[in-house]
């Protein structure tokens, strides 16, 4: 591999932004894109009346509701680095999409609302990052509003998430009295709402303002100095090794909406964020990013990003080597080889053809139905599969039919395309072949219904069959179709495997007592 390609790989930073809904994740993404020069005007998520929508929310239902329900991919350059951001859905019903996205990044940025602290969805996503041992950077947002005391927030990070924290900067005041941040890492004070030339004030050797300034007389500045003394004496020391292993999180304070502290965060993040990391195959072999051969895996499939063209895009995280448009690759699952001629890079729904990409980058491949989530593609002669991506056991189930029987063909095509994206799971009854869909949360069904109508012109009728406990069967040959009953419904999934849908825990235990030879298992 040439030194030029190795340097390009070392310049990549690929991260996901995770948070609870409404903590400011998409707004943060917008501001980062703004600093990277990728957009001229950062639109907030909820500015519906102005017609300004967040760049990363491209799906119609996202614009209507002001939420993110898909993972967007955006790329921009800053300070000699090429940055790939994956903006994940904050809504808990789409956690499966988010979990898969977290498999495709080298670090994560966690946004915490200063008023609400650590929330339920943040805890779930944080645990996935911890499982992978990836570095986590924390941005405590909305300092321009009244919130919890900073020391309380730091304590919460350590107690609720069980991770050591190190404050890279510290707020001076809060809400209406927010004056700025005391930047421990860069040894300066950054002023809130001030002229650019007065934005940064230097600190002296004692860690106090080196210039005569009115801020010195305020109680907020004095309180910040006291807090900093406490952190210096009793707080954690900054430990780069712990940061790399996901055991310590650097903490930044700021306000994404007012664009305060974001640039400081970005510049510091780029100094410490990991370059593309090696990845294991399912045979425990480790593939290095600077390996000569190209390889990558598909972590997401999205239909109809451009509704006018009825397209499907497979999102690929490049793990090793260099991608060149027109190259021949092998799909490891099937052994088939083909040329990659239609490839794109993203700024939300703005796409451009990409001719060259390297390890760390995310590219989109035009998909005619060949790919599945979790597929590995390789450019060399030797094929292998990367570790499996997580799949969830759904809890909610609905029976779905087309309102207009004449649209049966569109109905089945739409369902199969949306199922392949991984947000909903497909089952069919044994003899009547009724379509049953499973999901982790109710919003997934609402998005499914909306997209069927808007993208496939099919109105659907959904009949809830309630919460079920889905269990797959280890030894399928032992299963008889006569075992199916109203309380233990036997269906087939999209891969034609048997699945029992149990009415409740009692029904599952009763079935197991009667059929001890049947080995049941669940997905994640």
BANUBA-101946 format. One record per residue: x, y, z of N, C-alpha, C in turn. Coordinates in steps of 0.001 Angstrom, whole numbers, plus 500000, padded with zeros to 6 digits. Layout:
<pts>
XYZXYZXYZ...
</pts>
This chain:
<pts>
500846498804500000500000500000500000500887501254500000500553502232499175501387503434499086501252504274500359502282505092500603502249505955501786501095506948501682500780507384500475499689508352500273498357507771500771498085506499500433496837505855500875496853505664502394498014505266502931498115505107504390497840506425505102498363507510504560498126508838505151496645509211505095496002508854503974494560509139503839493765508379504899494142507125505138493448506314506159493654506927507545494880507354507823495183507951509131494433509264509352493996509908508270493274511189508383491774510991508620491301509719508586489860509464508749489469509448510223488302510027510512487684509943511841486212509615511610485774508469512090484395508028511840483701507824513178482651508630513420481967508517514716480456508642514576479776508128515592478319508260515668477984509226516786476886509936516620476395510800517698475215510091518350475300509885519662474230509176520364473649510076521453472347509900521707471713510660522790470277510208522952469646510725523988468208510570524178467517511520523185466273511229522760465579512175521879465559513575522490465761514564521651465606515971522049466765516539522869467881515805522934469027516338523690469863517288522831469572517316521512470282518246520638471247517577519679471031516276519452471949515498518619471989515982517173470809516146516573470786516550515168471269517991515012470956518836515988471453520219515960472981520228516010473544519388516854475000519275516951475596518850515607474967517875514967475435517412513652475473518569512664474390519348512674474306520510511766475470521477511970475773521758513246476828522731513538478199522200513115478421520911513284479687520323512852479831520425511336478725520159510625478745520292509165479007521739508760478449522651509525478622524085509276480111524456509389480770523964510446482197524262510611483039523610509525482576522470509046483323521788507984483080522387506620482220523429506565481938524079505290481010523266504411480412522182504984479544521325504176478180521976503951477757522841504877476503523582504689476744525043505057475979525934504438476164527365504694475321527846505859474219527121506100473258527632507073472688526458507844472991526371509120472529525224509906471057525398510271470194524529509724468756524593510018468449523764511229467637524264512136467326523472513327466260522446512997466195521434513833465306520305513560463846520737513522463471521684514392462049521970514553461579523231513835462418523793512972462022525046512319461092524765511149459913524201511449459021523766510376458415524938509608458039525991510337457330527091509675458218527835508684459512527833508932460416528562508052460771527741506824460420526446506868460798525591505746462254525155505832462934525489506931464314525060507129464298523763507935464866522723507377464910521454508105466355521049508301466575520233509293467933519751509533468414518955508320469657519206507932470230518536506769470208517026506920470388516537508142470488515095508338469129514410508441468044515159508519466700514558508538466088514683507149466205513620506349465784513738504949464434513082504666464006512166505517462762511471505235461558512354505585460515512293504772459363513183504926458779513153506337458667511952506914458072511847508252458964512509509297460282512541509052461194513203509993460970514708509974460739515239508768460525516687508643459206517085509304458202516220509184456896516528509781456962516505511305457677515537511845457661515351513298458836516005514015459873516380513265461049516963513914461841515945514713461855514689514224462661513652514887463496512936513835464538512254514275465335511426513367464906509982513556464513509315512447464144507899512559465031507020511684465972507599510980466927506793510218468328507270510572469314506440510294470693506863510516471186507567509263471568508821509389472108509546508246473624509484508281474224509584507104475681509582506995476110510880506346477075511560506942477553512819506374479067512884506444479654513521505444481109513578505390481567515009505149482618515420505838483205516727505573484675516729505995485404517749505550486829517882505881487012519015506880487941518811507818488276519867508780489684519602509316490533520624509284491881520508509878492653519287509373492701519101508089493437517980507473492860516608507819491659516569508383490997515288508663489753515171507790489426513943507408488143513701506741487231513012507748486117513648508019485245513196509109483971512581508546483664511382509001482398510712508662481531510704509920480394511411509864479473511410511014478282510528510684477918509688511619476672508935511499475720509464512561474680510138512104473676510709513011472612509642513218472554509085514417471663507941514658470285508384515121469267507522514956467951507853515488468013507947517002467437508987517569467387509092519025466206508321519570465167508129518730463946507502519240464186506033519565463761505610520767464080504261521245463515503164520350462419503443519634461846502420518764462795502032517634463799502863517398464740502581516307466119502202516828466138501624518041467421501300518649468198500264517838467487499380517128468187498338516370469038498957515263468480499937514568469211500651513522470437501336514128470235501921515305471331502610515995472416501627516425472013500481516956472990499490517416473881499052516256473269498819515092474058498387513932475011499493513495474519500734513561475367501867513193476593501942514097476407501649515383477525501710516327478588500641516036478225499649515231479206498643514814480108499195513701479694500313513092480405500823511915481291502025512232481423502380513516482195503583513864483391503235514757484313504195514875485505503990515709485417504726517039484455505651517145484243506359518415482817506891518427482390507381519582481029507916519705481066509245520446480156510132520063479977511403520765478613511338521443478609511454522756477368511342523527476903512748523920475688513093523510475121514407523846474209514247525057474443515068526074473637515011527297472973516374527516471680516369527779470934517602528079471282518031529516471798519252529664472246519728530993471116519752532012469885519936531556468753520001532485468255518612532882468369517651531963467796516325532211468828515291532655470091515551532365471128514590532760471079513326531913471543512221532478471594510948531751470184510360531680469716510095530458468355509561530276468402508118529780467250507464529824467157506018529578467792505579528263467463506264527163467979505841525862469493505990525786470005507029526448471454507256526463472160506077527137471562505573528214472163504456528957472272503221528052471186502931527307471174501757526430472269501845525372472357503023524736473330503195523651474754503198524197474905503785525369476211503826526011476729502401526252475823501515526685476221500135526988476767499426525744476186499727524579476669499117523334478085499596523041478321500893523249479673501444523045480659500781523991480225500578525235481099499950526231481430498503525824480423497795525317480641496411524881481726496342523814481735497340522928482732497366521849484037498003522305484017498629523489485237499261524000485682500466523192484716501159522547485120502301521722485146503589522552486032504521522222486123505777522959484828506583522873484459507187523998483226507976524066483581509391524522483161510369523738483371511779524069482014512352524462481951513122525548480660513627526045480561515142525852479431515563525282479150516997525134477889517296525938478039518066527022476870518423527838476284519710527250475074519579526738474464520591525872473458521481526618473082522567525970472022523488526421472416524261527680473692524681527745474156525470528885473543526875528887472952527263527745472305528577527674470931528537528346470550527356528869469315527232529661469707526781531070468793526994531995469071526565533368469083525045533430470063524463534101470134523006534190470706522558535520471116521303535578471706520755536803473095521351537021473537521306538269474889521785538584475920520917537844476980521545537306477973520774536557478582519611537347478878519840538634479459518753539443478486517586539587477198517922539669476153516886539761476121516063538468476274516753537328476261516062536032477474515133535900478631515600536365479840514761536315479679513517537202479079513741538360478837512636539302477889511609538676476872512127537990475880511261537337476543510393536256477423510990535478478143510243534438478855509046535060479535509303536171480329508247536793479457507189537469478388507655538151477560506705538915476595505925538024475909506628537125474892505959536293475547505119535192476599505662534568477212504959533445478438504142533852478959504424535037480107503655535496481361503899534676481555505137534249482745505485533468483439506668534151484760506665534140485483507817534691485303509012533746485282510217534325485111511400533474486211512408533760486518513193532720487497514267532884486951515511532190486759516589532944486200517823532367487281518552531567487111518597530243488056519332529390487834520837529535486580521210529813486282522621530101485183522681531159484846523891531592483908524027532715483049525281532510481740525175532744480891526348532502481088527464533531481025528684533056481033529858533948479608530404533906478841530097534948477420530472534956476598529501534118475288529793534042474368528919533306473098529684532983472381529246531953471118529890531595471328531339531194470531532245531752470673533672531424471993534235531917472574533589532914473855534062533475475043533280532906474853532630531784475947531856531180476947532818530536478174532837531047479186533782530567480193533135529614480331531824529694481298531160528825481827529892529459482969529408528932483561528193529494485027528439529848485426527813530947486816527813531388487440526598530726488327526821529757488886525741528940490177525228529576490053524136530337491225523569531023492259523048530034491769522455528958492679521805528018493501522834527230492847523916526780493551524929525970494042526127526786493833526065528107494319527112529012493817528510528630492487528632528540491888529916528169490434529944528611489845531118528589488403531262528811487775531617527472486693530913527124485975531221525886484679531931526267484525533169525798483363533975526190482134533661525339480981533682525987479698533462525318479181534804524792478618534783523589478034535991522970478975537193523044480040537135522276480989538255522248481580538370520846482303539445520592482964539599519293484017538517519121484223538125517876485179537059517590486568537377518149486993538649518034488365538992518477488515538940520001487387539001520732487450538929522202486985537565522729486787536631521800486188535361522199487068534598523191488385534566522945489279533808523828490103534740524707490097534463526010490910535236526958491930534290527571493231534675527588494260533757528103494223533636529629494734532507530123494876532285531570496347532400531943496620532835533175498019532929533625498471531591534233499678531567534784500235530323535331499444529797536520498733530695537186497925530292538341496554529755537912496291529804536600494993529345536098493900530386536235494280531664536373493280532742536441493419533622535206492384534431534948492419535299533767493669536177533794494392536178532679495650536921532601495417538386532243494177538713531859493872540104531477492853540685532454492860542002532551491881542661533407490536542619532695489556541988533303488266541819532611487141541854533637486011542405533229484866542540534154484379541188534674484622540107533905484170538779534330484781538384535678486004538900535952486698538544537189485896538882538438485053539895538337484310540366539514483026539561539760482660538715538795481362538020538936481480536813539861480364536495540501480332535322541391480447534025540574480001534079539303480017532868538459481450532462538121482289533469537851483697533212537553484390532645538806484096533278539950484717532830541212484303531396541550483010531085541293482514529732541550483205528720540621483374529113539351484046528231538388485478527936538840486178528971539339487560528770539819487591527791540983486620527915541885486546526988543033486332525553542555485405525409541583485127524073541034486374523482540369487094524342539629488298523880538934489351523416539945489497524165541052490442523762542107490074522385542654488771522180542855488274520902543372488585519777542374488337520045541087488609519045540050490101518722539984490926519761540107492373519549540043492873518691541204492261518887542382492723518171543567492085516793543719490765516733543484490051515478543789489534514747542550489601515393541389489061514764540175490024513759539565489575513084538495490432512115537799491519512842537006492654512190536846493684512698535932493323512261534523493695513078533547493435512708532157494322511525531788493707510446531275494439509218530966494085508776529543495037508974528619494781508688527202494492507211526962495153506338527711494950504896527540493515504510527912493034505069529027491646504790529444490647505340528421490953506498527867490089507096526845490004506172525631491141505661525186491176504786524006490386503503524218490354503018525475489651501762525776488192501964526192487724503217526116486338503491526484486084503472527974487158503640528790486977503608530249486965504999530869487321506006530071487249507398530535486647508239529416485743509149529790485161510038528772485571511484529033486160512164528030486425513598528173485086514339528063484855515314528944483558516007528989483728517465528557482858517891527656482847519264527152481487519879527463481474521149527827480217521870528056480018522876526918478744523131526575478484524119525525477015524204525167476743524841524038475367524989523561475369524860522043474863523720521549474870523476520102473981524483519371472830524800519971471874525695519300472478527070519035473222527591520006473839528909519827475261528788519263475635527557518898476933527305518275478099527648519206477909527449520496478960527809521451479652526569521999480977526553521896481758525424522408481878524280521421481177524376520280481165523264519318482509523172518587483021524321518143484293524304517415485434523853518330485431524342519563486447523924520537486376522417520750485153521903520868484960520458521025485529519713519812485168520161518603485579519474517374487105519415517260487748520537517526489204520594517395489897519679518411489355519628519632489946518761520667489654517293520355488428517038519911488042515666519534489010515108518492489332515907517475490189515426516388491595515078516871492024515695517964493348515368518508493379513990519165492239513585519724492217512346520511491413511204519892490573511503518916489721510457518335490570509443517583490184508175517648490983507147516979490859507201515461491930506786514799491903506578513349491160505260513106490884504872511853490189503593511609490865502425512313490045501592512943490547500493513779490441499144513074491295498183513477491188496819512930489834496204513318489446495169512589488164494515512878488315492996512743487582492288513612487682490823513614486732490188512600487179489067512030486288488242511216485597487250512147484624486503511603483944485515512462484872484349512805486047484286512136487030483251512465488125483807513377487835484995513987488740485630514955490019486200514329490084486232513001491239486860512343491052488380512413492138489116512607492048490573512703492495491192511375491624492001510785491947492654509508492361494098509789493549494448509347494091495783509605493643496777508540493329498029508930492878499033507949493868499259506806495169499130507097496156499393506034496511498126505252495702497073505395495897495880504554495747496275503087496456495567502245496445495893500813495065495689500203494404494590500615493126494229499981491962495056500531491065495435499637489841496147500033488869495173500708488225495633501800487123494867502396486209495816503158484977495404503338484022496220504078482788495405504407481885495975505229480650495258505549479455496213505454478308495638505169477074496420504994476339496471506325476138497698506836475483497820508143474096498435508032473705498827506816472404499480506666472002499421505197470708499230504974470155499310503615468980500270503663468921501194502720467858502210502722467206502258501346465896502043501320465165502137500052464628503550499868464531503960498604463857505212498234464432506471498868465753506565498943466345507828499379466027508898498337465888508450497109465408509336496055464121508725495510462939509125496036461673508481495658461411508492494157461959509480493449461725509574491998462367508401491264463421507812491860464136506751491164463946505372491774463151505284492847462896503979493478464212503215493723465188503903494281466497503286494442466661502627495800467679501778495891468053501168497172469555501335497327469942501793498490471362502029498746471813501139499900472902500422499684473534499644500759474704500467501300474701500724502599475749501510503240476891500576503655478092500884503202479252500029503470480272500785504314480699500182505403481842500706506146483076500012505569483980500807505011485219500236504487486140499959505675486563498705505798487397498303506934488877498325506563489171497916505326490586497856504942490772498244503482491993498709503187492374498960501808491718500170501182491662500148499861491195501281499072490104500831498111489037501583498074487945501332497126488162502186495881487987501587494713488012502342493459486796501950492641486086502945492154484860502663491392485196501807490169484383500777489957484621499871488837485394498631489233485869498576490507486638497418490949485731496192491085486332495015490990485588493760491142485702493280492582484562492930493181484558492425494558483777491117494626483979490409495733483228489173495976482320489383497177481068488964497049480134488976498175480338487640498906480927487687500096481357486454500785480214485477501013479027485978501321477891485096501648477525484192500479477592484709499250477149483931498079478315483453497215479495484097497385480640483754496538480583484406495173479548485205494916479411485859493600480347487056493499480888487277492296481728488456492058481010489416491118481230490715491320480642491721490422481400493034490537481157493916489576481830495216489563481022496244490320481707497091491082481042498170491810481131499444490966480112499673490163480162500822489241479376502023489754478334501770490557477513502879491060477761503054492554478554504057492901478914504272494299478767505744494645478332506009495869478064507394496260478620507693497637478821509003497899479073509484499249477989510483499596477834510779500893476620511431501344476825512745502073475842513616501906475569514672502874474062514577503061473642513711504008472221513365504175471687512871502833470695513555502219470159513027500961470872513594499738471868514476499926472661514942498793473750513912498557473823513433497324474797512387497052475633512762495839476856512308495860477668512485494667478446511208494433478736510936493155479476509726492813480866509790493417481277508693493995482625508643494578483463507653493778484652508097493380485539507235492591486532506495493470486945507151494561487949506558495448487535506783496897487695505774497743487464505908499183488404504926499877488692505187501147489647504332501867489052503861503190489791503004503877489340502464505169488923503603506097487771503422506737487215504470507607486053505183506960486025505207505621484940505901504921483670505053504883482555505748504720481256505089504496480843505419503072480569504392502273480090504655500907478746503958500704478012504423499720476736503801499382476861503080498063476359501851498000476367501079496755474946500887496270474738501085494985473417500845494396473085499361494554471895499066495035471535497687495371470283497260494620470398496168493895469225495643493174468592494488493940468991494320495195468438493235496003469475492170496319470743492422495940471802491423496158472260491386497609472207492534498290472846492647499600471877492408500757472457491960501870471722491873503136472538492592504198471852493069505233472569493707506343473519492685506965474770493108507180475774492213507752476669491555506717476366491727505406477191491126504354478603491706504346479568490850504003480959491279503839481291491269502351481967492333501872482464492325500492483986492475500531484660491708499684486124491724499680486649491894498265487808492542498149488385492800496836489432491784496423489945491019497382490989490043497052490414488680496719491294487707496549490850486347496207490338485607497430490889485968498594490504485270499831489227485907500388488187485096500611486942485639501169486831485290502651486119486130503373485886485919504812484655486729505188484170486516506392483015487274506884483384488006508158483011489279508232483193490002509483482169489523510507482437489828511779481544489389512857480110489817512586479181488995513028477758489278512785477308490563513453476363491247512809475757492434513406474569492003514254474249492753515306473150492328516184471782492424515503470923491470515809469519491533515370468665491370516619467580492121516678466784492144517905465576491213517811465147490724518969463894489979519030462753490982519176461835491054518203460742492025518316459779491654519435459024492655519891458067492419520983456631492717520567456466493619519583455130493988519112454880493369517741453646492926517513453337492256516248452005492749515688451949492879514348450700493244513669450508492348512451449238492098512140448899491403510893448624492481509848449228492374508674449134493448507677448524492943506382447583493728505841447012493431504518446916494729503730446828494599502404446631495787501560445143496113501529444806497405501674443392497796501618442811497499500247443632497688499199443190497425497833443864496139497342443064495085497146443599493775496749444344493857495414443939494802494556444565494940493240446025495400493352446401495895494512447773496402494665448676495387495364448290494130495260449010493065495958450496493022495598450803493215494293452197493146493840453029494259494491452499495487494488453195496626495110453321496406496618452275495826497206452235495557498647453407494660499043453570493537498335454632492581498688456016493144498384456130493886497279457431494485496934457840495500498007456895496358498398457168497384499416457571496758500734456816495736501149457120495076502424458516494478502398458852493748501332460153493085501295461300494095501294461116495213500590462181496225500562462369496861501940461266497178502612461380497824503925461877496836504985461513495564504829462000494540505764463516494388505621464011494461504379465453494305504156466254495445504776465594496574505049466285497680505728466523497360507206465764496397507747466041495960509110465247496657510209464358497583509857463605498291510910462415497467511398461871496624510516460768495733510901461128494315510477460508493334511124460800491941510781459555491259510223459790490337509308458714489738508515458488488278508921457205487938509072456816486548509354455589486229508520455354484931508279454096484556507616453528483310508286452205483234508334451558482075508949451750480864508045451605479669508598452030478462507890451214478132506640449898478143506741449109477668505601448464478811504833447945479802505568447282480919504884448281481961504385449531481885504884450595482826504513450192484289504730449469484543505835449187485931506233450505486593506602450626487875506287451853488611506619451740489173508035452733488846508860452819489406510220454136490177510312454070491370510838455291492156511028455587492294512515456875492244512849457306492428514236458201493647514330458142494348515463458991495532515657459330495681517132460364496475517394460765496745518771459845497795519388459332498729518560458483499803519084457404500227518108456350500856518627455176501237517855455504502203516710456449503117516935456760504109515904457237503450514614457860502290514718458316501588513518457139501214512613456021500830513222454830500507512423454266501760511759454281502869512497453755504124511944454590504579510748455916504453510883456810504824509777456593503872508596456424502576508888456159501586507832454888501966507056453812502264507791452531502620507151452689503881506290453387504882506828453608506150506124454397505916504838455447505103504932456300504881503757455615504013502709454818503040503137454076502220502164453154503105501323452505504049501995451566504935501289452307505919500384453380506530500911454054507594500178455054507107499141455687505963499402456734505498498497456271504378497569455248503613497984454786502497497159453324502650496741452703503750497175451311504043496821450358502923497234450629502336498403449786501253498911449305501618500313447979501666500491447445501875501844447281500509502498447717500415503753447681499113504428446714499136505607446243497946505936445405497767507120446244496978508122446425497522509323447239496842510331446371496456511522446404495180511853445606494680512984446584494176514054446569494803515204447515494423516253447195493037516783448238492216516907448036490929517592448782490961518931449201492214519308449719492455520658451172492076520866451540492077522130452900491685522517453019490172522468454119489697521907454379488254521871455830488025522280456109486804522691457495486423522966457940485542521801458846486058520988459311485327519799460515484474520161460474483196519758461596482298520005461865481432518767463132481407518382463549480565517266463893479168517805464084478209516883464273476816517310465645476324516860466408475819517826467762475329517539467709474041516708466798473144517083466687471832516407465359471752515653465299472416514500464041472550513742463433471214513325464275470198513112463756468914512626462801468269513630462886468694514898462025468121515942460633468781515980460485469884515243459233470654515320458178470061514393456959469947514932455822469518514103454838470675514008454254470850512842453332471977512653452110471871513550451829470667514021450688470468514926450936471099516300452197471512516567452518472164517846451964473587517900451580474125516747451058475499516702449689475559517367449479476600518167448182476796518830447961478297518983446757478735519357446525480175519523447486480824520521447940480066521530448827480650522549450301480436522222450572479548521251451956479281520822451942479183519298451802480344518642451630480359517194452961480076516487452934479097515581454140478761514822454085479475513467455113480249513173455177480989511899456564480764511288456761481307510068458089481272509452458604482696509297459935482889509468460483484227509266460898484393507803461541485518507478461875485798506069462918484838505522463646484145506409464641483153505958464053481747505979462731481675506157461995480408506168462282479544507399462777480163508462463004479430509701461726479442510542461501478362511304460357478319512220460569479303513375459492479955513782459517480837514960458218480628515725458314480447517033457115480413517874456837481818518398455585482245518307455156483504518922454281483145520121454854483226521319454135482843522542453334484027523072452165483711523604451272484760524111451885485477525323452557484722526189453180485308527383454186484305527956454799484679529067455794483816529718455212482468530127453977482522530646453317481297531110453161480319529945452709480845528780452506479989527604453831479371527153454908480156527223456220479631526806456692478531527768456518478769529080456951477761530062456137476468529914454836476626529692453940475462529533454386474650528320454706475349527225455149474671526002456456473906526271457372474555526984458673473914527246458530472684528146457606472764529111457359471604529973456836470423529165455988470720528178455366469657527364456322469148526283457275470004525862458157469645524738459618469896525132460102469095526055461449469316526599462546469158525551462251468426524481463274468179523448463476469388522518462533470355522519462649471518521632463535472580522293464602472966521585465535473977522118465212475343521521464729476243522363464344477587521912465470478583522160465548479627521299466508480704521573465950482025521053466455483101521621466024484433521186467197485137520528466905486204519781467963487058519240468374487980520386469005489102520113469428490013521187468245490480522018
</pts>
